[in-house]
């Protein structure tokens, strides 16, 4: 039967079906990590996501014989378009069975929507901002995903190429072995940085202290550090408040490193969390009735061999000066204490050699690659 495309209302009920489609599609795949369903639903709802202040979004599902066979979201980030001088419509939250008719119908729908909105290119997969998933996996299909990244079947990029999409940007990811000891070169660099710039790390005693003293400054440093990166969407004060409430009350303090100058001004930050990949698989992305148990074990007690490096951000004037050595000098002992054997980096733009150079201290493997595609409308 032919494929039917339906635009879905951005309500909790309908968006839950939208999110569940991907979880069902990958139910037998050991590498796929489901999202926390409530988080994805809130991301796609105007009431749950401050990015709707400057973004618009539409979501569609594809059906054949009444059965869901695909999904896609169209997003226009007017703030990024104004900064770049481009007219891009984004696609994201895209999943589909391996069927040309389904894929063609989904992308024709989102392309028509973009044209109607006056856009001239379709690019993705991207979310509303850099805090969302971005980049389609093109290498590393046999590696376990992470909570912050997209996993997809190998047939996805083949369909993108068949449809005429071209490479826009690539990200690479690394698996970094936690060393038995802090590398001596790193110790020396960290000591030089302390003396030369008067920097030091802060011992965090409570999440409340982290949020109140450094919360806004943390996200402002992220804005500064990432400002020139591909497609970056600066976080607004309302978004910053949202993410402080959403994340800073949950993260483990031993996974956070804050670097300040002699005046207690924030210079850099590193945030990591125990890998939640296996816990999310066990919970199928739901907290209730018992999904919270594996998540709590992983998050609170670190019952996993891996740690996810969620972000590293250094103020631009300190980049390339060895400040990252201070971060890892502080975080490695915490990783060792938790028994982590390796760290998963978040996606890093392949052109961002400054960030990738920090792994030279370690035994590491570049094990995944993902891509943003673009096509004229």
PyMOL commands that set and color helices and strands:
alter all, ss='L'
color gray80, all
select helices_A, chain A and resi 12-25+37-43+50-53+78-84+100-116+155-162+184-197+207-226+237-248+253-255+277-283+291-301+316-318+323-338+353-361
alter helices_A, ss='H'
color red, helices_A
select strands_A, chain A and resi 4-8+55-64+67-77+88-96+121-124+136-139+166-177+200-201+256-260+266-274+306-314+342-345+348-349+364-376
alter strands_A, ss='S'
color yellow, strands_A
deselect
rebuild
show_as cartoon
